[in-house]
Amino acid sequence: MLMKMRASNLLLSVMLTMLSVLTAQEFKQTNLLMIMFDDLRPELSIYGRDYMITPNFERLAAKSVVFDYAFCQVAVCNPSRDSLMTGLRPDTVGTYNFGHSWPPHISFPTQLVRSGYNTAGIGKIFHWESTDRNIWSFDAWDNHWYDYQGAETAHMNASIMPDKVLPEEKFRDSLFVDRALSTWSKMVKEPKPFMLAVGFKLPHLAIHVPYKYYEMYKGKSAAWRLTKRELRFPYSSPEISYRCCADFNFQYLREEGRLRFNRTAPLGDINGHFPEDAHEELMHGYIAGITYLDTQLGRLLDFMDQNQLWETTTVVLSADHGMHNGEKNIWEKWTLFEESTR
């Protein structure tokens, strides 16, 4: 069923929807699979982006409620995730950036542990991960995603890096699914209900993707091309709304990443506009990353099929916030524009 609705918190909306149609007597305890993406805006075929190759997102959407207008309150990883995981507003938790996190508030995985669940967190779920057994009672593994996020740039020859050398199975998000499937196969044999949370790194910067997914979109940039007006900060918005950039120089691909970049585009001028070719290149890498993630999502859905879990498991898929890819002359998030908050 496809529903159009507005929500500031996807998980809360899911719960409210469930409670509105089920009485206490009808509500059955289920397992929970929670899938989290980082910086994923609705750049998917199910949101009308016809150029996107995302069959597994479509596969899940076909048996789900799809929320068309879900927004976060603060478009930054830590406050958004703290809000999602505690059910509290950022002004209640007191988290607005990276300097504070959810304690002493209680996250909902802890509530599930107290209710008799086995819980496991693989990848990036909270911004500051924890191996606390009161939160993740069965398994916790982030594979040092935060350190990797910075170190990964050492292997990149440009801001976007399609990689022909590193095997797909060695990318961090593939490793997260490997661990998740291993953990999950043990959890389903336990008598307790389970919650498995799987958090992916992409499409967060750095945009480093297996080459074959980049190749899928070659020659299609007209589909996501924007006008100069769309790539310029709107005159009607106050200057305080401008937040740029992930980096202040965009590094162009050279020989599809085989050679080190030798051309850059300076960013950060509020009166300028994001270069059209930089936007097209940035989007190319971003959507290639999403299609790579679609493959990883398919591996999780295959496990659901193989173990006949659809009747006993609630699946929630979300992201912490969106992402500017040059729209309004902004690269990254931290704004209240729709590209960042939806």
Residue frames as qw, qx, qy, qz and C-alpha x, y, z in Angstrom:
[[0.000, 0.890, 0.456, 0.000, 0.00, 0.00, 0.00],
 [0.418, 0.255, 0.001, 0.872, 1.33, 3.41, -0.92],
 [0.239, -0.839, -0.457, 0.173, 0.45, 6.22, 1.47],
 [0.299, 0.567, -0.060, 0.765, 1.21, 9.94, 1.28],
 [0.539, -0.794, -0.281, 0.025, 1.81, 11.38, 4.72],
 [0.197, 0.763, -0.372, 0.490, 4.13, 13.70, 6.57],
 [0.851, -0.480, -0.180, 0.111, 6.26, 12.46, 9.45],
 [0.015, -0.893, 0.417, -0.167, 9.21, 13.85, 11.38],
 [0.303, -0.462, 0.826, -0.112, 10.32, 10.43, 12.51],
 [0.578, 0.172, -0.659, -0.449, 9.91, 7.39, 10.27],
 [0.303, -0.035, -0.927, 0.220, 10.03, 4.79, 13.01],
 [0.195, 0.225, 0.556, -0.776, 7.53, 6.70, 15.16],
 [0.538, 0.249, -0.214, -0.776, 5.26, 7.01, 12.13],
 [0.493, 0.084, -0.840, -0.209, 5.45, 3.27, 11.53],
 [0.140, -0.144, -0.859, 0.472, 4.54, 2.57, 15.13],
 [0.324, 0.270, 0.302, -0.855, 1.67, 5.06, 15.13],
 [0.557, 0.197, -0.491, -0.640, 0.32, 3.58, 11.92],
 [0.405, -0.014, -0.914, 0.027, 0.46, 0.09, 13.38],
 [0.018, -0.212, -0.732, 0.648, -1.23, 1.15, 16.60],
 [0.394, 0.224, 0.030, -0.891, -3.97, 2.99, 14.75],
 [0.669, 0.146, -0.494, -0.535, -5.10, -0.16, 12.94],
 [0.600, -0.034, -0.791, 0.112, -4.47, -2.82, 15.58],
 [0.616, -0.685, 0.013, -0.390, -6.09, -3.21, 18.97],
 [0.261, -0.624, 0.701, -0.228, -4.05, -4.45, 21.89],
 [0.820, -0.035, 0.535, -0.200, -5.64, -7.89, 21.51],
 [0.824, 0.562, 0.073, -0.014, -4.71, -8.09, 17.81],
 [0.185, 0.858, -0.475, 0.056, -1.14, -6.86, 18.15],
 [0.987, -0.083, -0.036, 0.135, 1.33, -9.75, 17.91],
 [0.424, -0.743, 0.412, 0.315, 4.92, -9.69, 19.04],
 [0.830, 0.548, -0.012, 0.104, 7.26, -9.85, 16.05],
 [0.707, -0.190, 0.152, 0.665, 10.92, -9.91, 15.30],
 [0.168, 0.951, 0.043, -0.258, 12.41, -6.69, 13.96],
 [0.694, 0.128, 0.263, 0.658, 14.83, -6.09, 11.09],
 [0.003, 0.944, 0.094, -0.317, 15.96, -2.46, 11.05],
 [0.702, 0.265, 0.267, 0.605, 17.96, -1.26, 8.03],
 [0.127, -0.903, -0.078, 0.403, 19.66, 2.14, 8.25],
 [0.658, 0.479, 0.177, 0.554, 21.30, 4.13, 5.46],
 [0.402, -0.579, -0.076, 0.706, 23.59, 7.12, 5.82],
 [0.028, 0.474, -0.232, -0.849, 22.85, 10.32, 3.83],
 [0.159, 0.246, 0.861, 0.415, 20.30, 8.50, 1.65],
 [0.360, 0.287, 0.110, -0.881, 17.75, 10.92, 0.24],
 [0.718, 0.331, 0.548, -0.273, 14.74, 9.56, -1.73],
 [0.274, 0.600, -0.565, -0.495, 16.89, 9.04, -4.84],
 [0.363, -0.008, 0.932, -0.022, 15.06, 5.81, -5.66],
 [0.145, -0.158, -0.735, -0.643, 12.80, 4.52, -8.40],
 [0.206, -0.560, -0.796, 0.100, 9.96, 4.17, -5.88],
 [0.092, -0.701, -0.265, 0.656, 10.09, 7.97, -5.48],
 [0.504, 0.821, 0.212, -0.163, 9.81, 8.64, -9.20],
 [0.076, -0.738, 0.557, 0.374, 13.51, 8.67, -10.07],
 [0.912, 0.337, 0.082, -0.217, 13.03, 6.56, -13.17],
 [0.517, 0.677, -0.516, 0.094, 16.75, 6.43, -13.95],
 [0.353, -0.551, 0.690, -0.310, 17.54, 4.60, -10.69],
 [0.700, 0.116, -0.691, -0.141, 18.35, 0.88, -10.85],
 [0.212, -0.318, 0.689, -0.616, 17.05, -0.27, -7.47],
 [0.616, -0.131, -0.653, -0.421, 15.09, -3.54, -7.90],
 [0.468, -0.212, -0.786, 0.344, 15.47, -4.63, -4.27],
 [0.103, 0.133, 0.335, -0.927, 14.15, -1.35, -2.90],
 [0.543, 0.008, -0.352, -0.762, 11.19, -1.94, -5.23],
 [0.563, -0.090, -0.820, -0.044, 10.93, -5.52, -4.00],
 [0.221, -0.232, -0.696, 0.643, 10.63, -4.39, -0.37],
 [0.234, 0.121, 0.072, -0.962, 8.35, -1.46, -1.22],
 [0.477, -0.093, -0.654, -0.579, 5.92, -3.81, -2.97],
 [0.597, -0.403, -0.694, 0.016, 5.05, -5.38, 0.39],
 [0.377, -0.253, -0.426, 0.783, 5.46, -2.27, 2.56],
 [0.012, 0.941, 0.318, -0.113, 3.99, 1.07, 3.50],
 [0.563, 0.242, 0.075, 0.787, 6.11, 3.68, 1.71],
 [0.181, -0.816, -0.301, 0.458, 6.33, 7.08, 3.41],
 [0.513, 0.665, 0.249, 0.483, 6.55, 9.80, 0.79],
 [0.048, 0.798, -0.116, 0.590, 7.20, 12.73, 3.11],
 [0.789, -0.524, -0.209, 0.245, 9.33, 11.69, 6.08],
 [0.259, 0.805, -0.236, 0.479, 11.67, 14.35, 7.46],
 [0.651, -0.218, -0.472, 0.552, 14.32, 14.45, 10.18],
 [0.243, -0.932, -0.240, 0.122, 14.46, 17.31, 12.68],
 [0.190, -0.846, 0.400, 0.296, 18.22, 17.98, 12.41],
 [0.861, 0.496, -0.110, -0.023, 20.03, 16.95, 9.23],
 [0.096, 0.677, -0.702, 0.200, 23.15, 15.66, 10.95],
 [0.615, 0.053, -0.786, -0.029, 23.99, 12.02, 11.73],
 [0.234, 0.006, -0.782, 0.578, 24.26, 12.15, 15.51],
 [0.331, 0.090, 0.390, -0.855, 21.16, 14.15, 16.51],
 [0.675, 0.120, -0.349, -0.639, 18.97, 12.45, 13.93],
 [0.614, 0.054, -0.788, 0.010, 20.01, 8.97, 14.96],
 [0.077, 0.001, -0.723, 0.686, 19.75, 9.75, 18.67],
 [0.499, 0.084, 0.138, -0.852, 16.21, 10.99, 18.10],
 [0.715, 0.122, -0.534, -0.435, 15.29, 7.92, 16.06],
 [0.553, 0.073, -0.806, 0.200, 16.76, 5.46, 18.55],
 [0.068, -0.105, -0.680, 0.722, 15.28, 7.07, 21.67],
 [0.054, -0.657, -0.716, -0.228, 11.98, 8.37, 20.28],
 [0.256, -0.774, -0.277, 0.508, 12.80, 11.79, 21.72],
 [0.376, 0.912, 0.075, 0.147, 13.24, 15.16, 20.01],
 [0.653, 0.331, -0.248, 0.635, 16.79, 16.50, 19.63],
 [0.104, -0.643, 0.215, -0.728, 15.99, 19.37, 22.00],
 [0.825, -0.492, 0.037, -0.275, 14.99, 16.78, 24.64],
 [0.939, -0.018, -0.082, 0.333, 18.08, 14.65, 24.13],
 [0.271, -0.890, 0.177, 0.322, 20.25, 17.76, 23.84],
 [0.628, -0.111, 0.556, 0.533, 22.05, 16.56, 20.71],
 [0.415, 0.845, 0.088, -0.324, 22.58, 19.02, 17.85],
 [0.401, 0.748, -0.520, -0.093, 26.02, 18.02, 16.54],
 [0.797, 0.186, -0.565, 0.104, 28.72, 15.44, 17.27],
 [0.124, 0.489, -0.588, 0.632, 29.63, 16.50, 20.80],
 [0.461, -0.141, 0.614, -0.625, 26.93, 14.75, 22.80],
 [0.373, -0.033, -0.842, -0.388, 24.84, 11.63, 22.51],
 [0.559, -0.431, -0.488, -0.513, 21.76, 9.91, 23.90],
 [0.564, -0.344, -0.650, 0.375, 22.68, 8.84, 27.52],
 [0.219, -0.100, 0.895, -0.374, 21.20, 9.03, 30.08],
 [0.714, 0.205, 0.015, -0.670, 18.13, 8.44, 27.91],
 [0.611, -0.069, 0.789, -0.010, 17.19, 4.88, 27.03],
 [0.286, 0.308, -0.624, -0.659, 17.30, 3.61, 23.47],
 [0.830, 0.029, 0.018, -0.556, 14.57, 1.31, 22.20],
 [0.701, 0.246, -0.669, 0.024, 16.94, -1.69, 21.67],
 [0.050, 0.225, -0.757, 0.611, 17.52, -1.57, 25.44],
 [0.623, -0.012, 0.284, -0.728, 13.78, -1.68, 25.98],
 [0.842, 0.206, -0.381, -0.322, 13.63, -4.73, 23.72],
 [0.418, 0.286, -0.796, 0.332, 16.43, -6.44, 25.70],
 [0.240, -0.123, 0.629, -0.729, 14.44, -5.79, 28.87],
 [0.750, 0.139, 0.101, -0.638, 11.41, -7.31, 27.16],
 [0.815, -0.097, 0.571, -0.032, 13.21, -10.55, 26.39],
 [0.723, 0.687, -0.056, -0.051, 14.64, -9.89, 22.91],
 [0.716, -0.191, 0.287, 0.607, 18.03, -10.75, 21.54],
 [0.288, 0.941, 0.051, -0.169, 19.40, -7.63, 19.86],
 [0.716, -0.097, 0.318, 0.614, 22.31, -7.14, 17.46],
 [0.212, 0.931, 0.004, -0.297, 23.72, -4.00, 15.84],
 [0.734, 0.028, 0.408, 0.543, 25.91, -4.37, 12.75],
 [0.364, 0.506, 0.291, 0.725, 27.44, -1.33, 11.02],
 [0.062, 0.102, -0.197, 0.973, 26.43, 2.25, 11.73],
 [0.256, -0.640, -0.716, -0.111, 23.27, 2.49, 13.83],
 [0.302, -0.889, -0.149, 0.312, 24.06, 5.13, 16.42],
 [0.394, 0.866, -0.247, 0.182, 26.61, 7.74, 15.42],
 [0.059, -0.602, 0.740, -0.293, 28.82, 6.78, 18.34],
 [0.784, -0.035, -0.577, -0.226, 28.62, 3.02, 18.34],
 [0.461, -0.520, 0.554, -0.458, 28.48, 0.96, 21.48],
 [0.506, 0.106, -0.854, -0.059, 29.17, -2.66, 22.39],
 [0.355, -0.204, 0.561, -0.720, 27.06, -2.27, 25.55],
 [0.137, -0.132, -0.975, -0.111, 25.26, -5.58, 26.11],
 [0.182, 0.481, 0.610, -0.602, 22.32, -3.66, 27.57],
 [0.416, 0.572, -0.140, -0.693, 21.79, -2.31, 24.04],
 [0.688, 0.394, -0.536, -0.291, 23.11, -5.08, 21.80],
 [0.732, -0.415, 0.468, -0.271, 22.74, -8.27, 23.82],
 [0.946, 0.168, 0.275, 0.030, 23.64, -10.75, 21.06],
 [0.708, 0.127, 0.253, 0.647, 26.23, -9.08, 18.83],
 [0.071, 0.962, 0.044, -0.261, 27.69, -5.65, 18.10],
 [0.674, -0.076, 0.407, 0.612, 30.12, -4.96, 15.25],
 [0.269, 0.904, 0.102, -0.317, 30.82, -1.66, 13.51],
 [0.822, 0.242, 0.212, 0.470, 34.12, -2.69, 11.86],
 [0.390, -0.465, 0.031, 0.794, 35.60, 0.71, 12.75],
 [0.391, 0.705, 0.505, 0.308, 33.41, 2.49, 10.18],
 [0.082, -0.981, -0.074, 0.158, 34.28, 5.95, 11.55],
 [0.429, -0.596, 0.483, 0.477, 38.02, 5.51, 11.08],
 [0.542, 0.213, 0.697, 0.419, 37.47, 3.90, 7.70],
 [0.272, 0.875, 0.401, -0.006, 35.37, 6.85, 6.53],
 [0.067, -0.937, 0.233, 0.252, 38.41, 9.12, 6.80],
 [0.477, -0.431, 0.679, 0.355, 41.10, 6.64, 5.80],
 [0.675, 0.446, 0.580, 0.095, 39.21, 5.65, 2.66],
 [0.316, 0.932, -0.012, -0.179, 40.14, 8.93, 0.95],
 [0.313, -0.643, 0.620, 0.323, 43.76, 7.75, 0.80],
 [0.503, 0.081, 0.815, 0.274, 42.64, 5.21, -1.83],
 [0.411, 0.775, 0.472, -0.087, 40.77, 7.77, -3.93],
 [0.473, 0.041, 0.313, 0.823, 42.06, 9.74, -6.90],
 [0.117, -0.346, -0.277, -0.889, 39.12, 12.18, -6.97],
 [0.413, -0.139, 0.392, -0.810, 36.02, 13.21, -5.03],
 [0.896, 0.116, 0.139, -0.405, 34.17, 10.32, -6.68],
 [0.053, -0.529, 0.834, 0.145, 36.03, 7.06, -7.05],
 [0.941, 0.149, -0.045, -0.301, 34.74, 4.15, -9.16],
 [0.345, -0.604, 0.719, 0.019, 37.09, 1.32, -8.21],
 [0.824, 0.341, -0.375, -0.251, 38.16, -1.43, -10.63],
 [0.348, 0.446, -0.771, 0.293, 40.71, -2.91, -8.23],
 [0.271, -0.173, 0.738, -0.594, 39.07, -3.54, -4.86],
 [0.204, -0.235, -0.916, -0.251, 36.73, -6.58, -5.04],
 [0.437, -0.498, -0.249, -0.707, 33.09, -5.79, -4.27],
 [0.779, -0.434, -0.453, -0.012, 33.07, -8.22, -1.37],
 [0.584, -0.096, -0.350, 0.726, 35.84, -6.20, 0.32],
 [0.094, -0.522, -0.064, -0.845, 33.87, -2.96, 0.48],
 [0.076, -0.125, 0.683, -0.716, 32.82, -2.12, 4.02],
 [0.641, 0.032, 0.137, -0.755, 29.08, -2.40, 3.34],
 [0.777, 0.152, -0.567, -0.226, 29.50, -5.89, 1.87],
 [0.357, 0.166, -0.796, 0.460, 31.36, -6.90, 5.02],
 [0.374, -0.101, 0.429, -0.816, 28.52, -5.53, 7.16],
 [0.816, 0.066, -0.166, -0.550, 26.07, -7.82, 5.37],
 [0.623, 0.219, -0.741, 0.116, 28.43, -10.78, 5.73],
 [0.084, 0.121, -0.738, 0.659, 28.50, -10.26, 9.50],
 [0.546, -0.012, 0.193, -0.815, 24.76, -9.55, 9.67],
 [0.810, 0.106, -0.425, -0.389, 23.91, -12.81, 7.86],
 [0.494, 0.167, -0.790, 0.323, 26.25, -14.79, 10.09],
 [0.127, -0.065, 0.595, -0.791, 24.71, -13.27, 13.23],
 [0.637, 0.048, -0.045, -0.768, 21.17, -13.57, 11.90],
 [0.707, 0.103, -0.669, -0.204, 21.56, -17.27, 11.11],
 [0.315, 0.003, -0.803, 0.505, 22.33, -17.81, 14.81],
 [0.270, -0.001, 0.349, -0.897, 19.57, -15.54, 16.10],
 [0.676, 0.004, -0.320, -0.663, 16.80, -17.36, 14.23],
 [0.641, -0.011, -0.765, 0.050, 17.72, -20.57, 16.05],
 [0.077, 0.066, -0.642, 0.760, 17.27, -18.97, 19.46],
 [0.108, -0.563, -0.818, 0.052, 13.93, -19.21, 21.34],
 [0.077, -0.627, -0.275, 0.725, 13.88, -15.46, 21.99],
 [0.458, 0.838, 0.285, 0.085, 12.48, -12.95, 19.47],
 [0.624, -0.148, 0.145, 0.754, 15.18, -10.87, 17.82],
 [0.235, 0.950, 0.056, -0.196, 15.99, -7.39, 16.67],
 [0.709, -0.020, 0.299, 0.639, 18.72, -7.14, 14.04],
 [0.153, 0.941, 0.037, -0.301, 19.87, -3.64, 13.05],
 [0.726, 0.118, 0.340, 0.586, 22.08, -3.25, 9.96],
 [0.051, 0.929, 0.052, -0.363, 23.58, 0.17, 9.19],
 [0.766, 0.403, 0.226, 0.447, 25.33, 0.99, 5.92],
 [0.409, -0.459, 0.077, 0.785, 28.12, 3.52, 5.28],
 [0.081, 0.078, 0.510, 0.853, 27.23, 4.55, 1.72],
 [0.577, 0.627, 0.170, 0.494, 26.06, 6.82, 0.18],
 [0.374, -0.894, 0.044, 0.241, 27.89, 8.93, 2.79],
 [0.405, 0.809, -0.403, 0.138, 31.11, 10.52, 1.60],
 [0.040, 0.507, -0.552, -0.661, 33.62, 9.43, 0.56],
 [0.825, 0.379, 0.107, -0.405, 31.84, 8.19, -2.58],
 [0.007, -0.480, 0.857, 0.184, 33.97, 5.13, -3.26],
 [0.825, 0.184, 0.271, -0.460, 32.07, 2.46, -5.23],
 [0.630, -0.028, 0.716, 0.300, 32.69, -0.74, -7.19],
 [0.008, 0.301, -0.462, -0.834, 33.20, 0.22, -10.82],
 [0.026, 0.275, 0.886, 0.373, 30.43, -1.96, -12.27],
 [0.007, -0.731, -0.625, 0.276, 27.75, 0.13, -10.53],
 [0.046, -0.640, 0.131, 0.756, 29.30, 3.34, -11.85],
 [0.088, -0.109, 0.757, 0.638, 29.34, 1.82, -15.33],
 [0.149, 0.521, 0.840, -0.016, 25.57, 1.17, -15.19],
 [0.079, 0.865, 0.358, -0.343, 24.90, 4.91, -15.36],
 [0.341, -0.301, 0.401, 0.795, 27.45, 5.95, -17.98],
 [0.037, 0.171, 0.590, 0.788, 25.96, 8.22, -20.63],
 [0.229, -0.635, -0.722, -0.152, 22.78, 8.89, -18.60],
 [0.288, -0.244, -0.359, 0.854, 23.69, 12.18, -16.89],
 [0.179, -0.273, -0.321, -0.889, 20.96, 14.10, -18.75],
 [0.510, -0.498, -0.678, -0.178, 18.47, 12.35, -16.44],
 [0.524, -0.654, -0.389, 0.383, 19.76, 14.14, -13.32],
 [0.381, 0.237, 0.075, 0.890, 21.04, 17.35, -14.92],
 [0.128, -0.775, -0.478, 0.394, 19.95, 20.61, -13.24],
 [0.309, 0.841, 0.164, 0.413, 19.71, 24.19, -14.48],
 [0.383, 0.307, -0.336, 0.804, 22.07, 26.93, -13.32],
 [0.411, -0.534, 0.035, -0.738, 19.19, 28.38, -11.34],
 [0.896, -0.359, -0.200, -0.166, 18.74, 25.11, -9.44],
 [0.816, 0.020, -0.274, 0.508, 22.48, 24.99, -8.78],
 [0.165, 0.449, -0.201, 0.855, 22.54, 28.50, -7.28],
 [0.149, -0.326, -0.706, 0.610, 21.58, 29.46, -3.74],
 [0.031, 0.728, 0.611, 0.310, 18.07, 30.98, -3.93],
 [0.138, 0.400, -0.090, 0.902, 17.99, 34.76, -3.63],
 [0.529, -0.573, -0.215, -0.588, 14.87, 34.52, -1.47],
 [0.837, -0.380, -0.360, 0.158, 16.63, 32.52, 1.28],
 [0.301, -0.926, 0.221, -0.048, 18.60, 34.14, 4.11],
 [0.416, 0.658, -0.610, 0.144, 22.36, 33.77, 4.03],
 [0.429, -0.445, 0.694, -0.369, 22.32, 31.85, 7.32],
 [0.913, 0.145, 0.256, -0.282, 20.70, 28.96, 5.41],
 [0.668, 0.624, -0.404, 0.008, 23.85, 28.49, 3.31],
 [0.683, -0.543, 0.488, 0.015, 26.13, 25.68, 4.47],
 [0.830, 0.522, -0.185, 0.064, 28.99, 24.63, 2.23],
 [0.783, 0.307, -0.424, -0.335, 30.86, 22.29, 1.84],
 [0.976, -0.201, 0.035, 0.078, 32.00, 18.75, 2.46],
 [0.643, -0.193, 0.198, 0.714, 35.26, 19.92, 0.89],
 [0.123, 0.819, 0.066, -0.556, 35.96, 23.35, -0.53],
 [0.211, 0.527, -0.619, -0.543, 37.36, 21.92, -3.74],
 [0.906, 0.207, 0.281, -0.242, 35.66, 19.35, -5.92],
 [0.239, -0.493, 0.750, 0.370, 38.24, 17.01, -7.47],
 [0.746, 0.411, -0.148, -0.503, 37.26, 15.86, -10.95],
 [0.901, -0.020, 0.426, 0.078, 37.68, 12.32, -12.17],
 [0.224, 0.714, -0.557, -0.361, 40.56, 11.64, -14.49],
 [0.414, 0.257, -0.845, -0.221, 40.48, 8.51, -16.65],
 [0.768, -0.361, -0.370, -0.379, 37.55, 7.24, -14.54],
 [0.677, -0.690, 0.202, -0.157, 39.72, 7.29, -11.43],
 [0.937, 0.117, -0.069, 0.322, 42.71, 5.45, -12.84],
 [0.497, 0.330, -0.167, 0.785, 44.84, 8.59, -12.54],
 [0.267, -0.485, -0.444, 0.705, 45.10, 11.22, -9.81],
 [0.202, 0.891, 0.405, -0.033, 42.89, 14.27, -10.39],
 [0.473, -0.036, 0.120, 0.872, 44.48, 17.27, -12.10],
 [0.113, -0.414, -0.285, -0.857, 41.47, 19.60, -12.14],
 [0.151, -0.400, -0.740, 0.519, 39.38, 21.06, -9.33],
 [0.114, -0.675, -0.382, -0.621, 36.37, 23.35, -8.91],
 [0.123, 0.066, -0.540, 0.830, 36.55, 25.78, -5.96],
 [0.351, -0.607, -0.666, -0.255, 33.38, 25.81, -3.85],
 [0.398, -0.457, -0.510, 0.610, 32.00, 27.98, -1.06],
 [0.015, -0.016, 0.102, 0.995, 30.99, 31.21, -2.84],
 [0.268, 0.476, 0.715, -0.436, 27.38, 31.90, -1.87],
 [0.369, 0.675, -0.010, -0.639, 26.99, 34.14, -4.93],
 [0.129, 0.373, -0.796, -0.459, 28.23, 31.49, -7.34],
 [0.885, 0.052, 0.019, -0.462, 26.64, 28.28, -8.52],
 [0.710, -0.279, 0.640, 0.087, 27.72, 24.68, -8.24],
 [0.135, 0.444, -0.668, -0.582, 29.48, 23.67, -11.48],
 [0.833, 0.185, -0.049, -0.519, 27.15, 21.69, -13.72],
 [0.712, 0.342, -0.613, -0.010, 29.77, 19.08, -14.60],
 [0.040, 0.298, -0.791, 0.532, 30.70, 18.67, -10.92],
 [0.639, -0.016, 0.370, -0.675, 27.04, 18.09, -10.05],
 [0.854, 0.272, -0.278, -0.346, 26.68, 15.48, -12.78],
 [0.518, 0.368, -0.737, 0.230, 29.82, 13.68, -11.66],
 [0.197, -0.239, 0.685, -0.659, 28.85, 13.84, -7.99],
 [0.764, 0.069, 0.187, -0.614, 25.39, 12.49, -8.72],
 [0.752, 0.342, -0.538, -0.170, 26.85, 9.73, -10.90],
 [0.304, 0.277, -0.820, 0.398, 28.90, 8.44, -7.98],
 [0.391, -0.119, 0.520, -0.750, 26.10, 8.94, -5.45],
 [0.826, 0.135, 0.025, -0.547, 23.51, 6.94, -7.38],
 [0.658, 0.335, -0.675, 0.005, 26.06, 4.25, -8.27],
 [0.018, 0.251, -0.789, 0.561, 26.59, 3.84, -4.53],
 [0.630, 0.011, 0.341, -0.697, 22.84, 3.45, -4.00],
 [0.847, 0.257, -0.320, -0.339, 22.62, 0.73, -6.64],
 [0.412, 0.323, -0.800, 0.295, 25.53, -1.08, -4.99],
 [0.265, -0.128, 0.663, -0.688, 23.59, -0.85, -1.71],
 [0.775, 0.109, -0.063, -0.619, 20.51, -2.20, -3.48],
 [0.700, 0.244, -0.671, -0.024, 22.49, -5.40, -4.08],
 [0.151, 0.185, -0.786, 0.570, 23.36, -5.58, -0.38],
 [0.549, -0.013, 0.307, -0.777, 19.72, -5.01, 0.54],
 [0.794, 0.175, -0.405, -0.419, 18.82, -7.91, -1.75],
 [0.450, 0.212, -0.829, 0.256, 21.06, -10.22, 0.25],
 [0.195, -0.042, 0.653, -0.731, 19.09, -9.37, 3.42],
 [0.693, 0.152, 0.033, -0.704, 15.75, -9.87, 1.67],
 [0.659, 0.236, -0.691, -0.180, 16.95, -13.21, 0.31],
 [0.154, 0.110, -0.859, 0.475, 17.57, -14.34, 3.90],
 [0.484, 0.086, 0.365, -0.791, 14.01, -13.29, 4.78],
 [0.755, 0.237, -0.335, -0.512, 12.73, -15.43, 1.91],
 [0.537, 0.269, -0.797, 0.057, 14.91, -18.44, 2.62],
 [0.143, -0.012, -0.824, 0.548, 13.96, -18.55, 6.29],
 [0.270, -0.569, -0.684, -0.368, 10.27, -17.69, 5.78],
 [0.300, -0.265, -0.479, 0.781, 10.47, -14.71, 8.13],
 [0.076, -0.306, -0.277, -0.908, 7.95, -12.38, 6.49],
 [0.535, -0.565, -0.513, -0.362, 5.05, -13.51, 8.69],
 [0.704, -0.563, -0.335, 0.275, 7.03, -13.09, 11.92],
 [0.529, -0.231, 0.007, 0.816, 9.28, -10.10, 11.25],
 [0.160, 0.948, 0.226, -0.158, 8.63, -6.38, 10.96],
 [0.649, 0.133, 0.189, 0.725, 11.03, -4.68, 8.55],
 [0.015, -0.957, -0.152, 0.245, 11.81, -0.97, 8.91],
 [0.660, 0.205, 0.197, 0.695, 14.08, 0.76, 6.39],
 [0.052, -0.980, -0.167, 0.097, 15.14, 4.36, 6.90],
 [0.590, 0.395, -0.148, 0.688, 17.98, 6.86, 6.62],
 [0.379, -0.463, -0.401, 0.693, 19.25, 9.42, 9.10],
 [0.157, 0.765, 0.093, -0.617, 18.73, 12.36, 6.71],
 [0.723, 0.659, 0.197, 0.062, 19.20, 13.43, 3.10],
 [0.613, -0.276, 0.307, 0.674, 22.04, 15.03, 1.17],
 [0.343, 0.869, -0.051, -0.354, 22.76, 18.03, -1.06],
 [0.763, 0.032, 0.435, 0.477, 24.66, 17.05, -4.18],
 [0.302, 0.038, 0.297, 0.905, 25.16, 20.60, -5.44],
 [0.091, -0.733, -0.577, -0.348, 21.54, 21.74, -5.38],
 [0.260, -0.951, -0.142, -0.088, 21.37, 25.35, -4.16],
 [0.372, 0.720, -0.439, 0.389, 25.18, 25.43, -4.37],
 [0.554, -0.566, 0.498, -0.354, 25.45, 23.19, -1.32],
 [0.674, 0.242, -0.698, -0.013, 27.36, 19.93, -0.97],
 [0.245, -0.003, -0.861, 0.445, 26.46, 17.71, 2.01],
 [0.328, -0.628, -0.698, -0.107, 23.77, 18.34, 4.64],
 [0.329, -0.292, -0.398, 0.805, 23.36, 20.54, 7.76],
 [0.171, -0.079, -0.161, -0.969, 20.55, 22.64, 6.24],
 [0.418, 0.299, 0.661, -0.547, 16.77, 22.76, 6.60],
 [0.485, 0.365, -0.415, -0.677, 16.19, 22.47, 2.85],
 [0.920, 0.051, 0.124, -0.368, 14.31, 19.40, 1.64],
 [0.718, 0.472, -0.508, 0.066, 17.37, 17.85, -0.02],
 [0.166, 0.438, -0.722, 0.509, 18.96, 17.64, 3.43],
 [0.414, -0.178, 0.583, -0.676, 16.03, 16.85, 5.71],
 [0.847, 0.130, -0.016, -0.516, 13.90, 14.45, 3.66]]
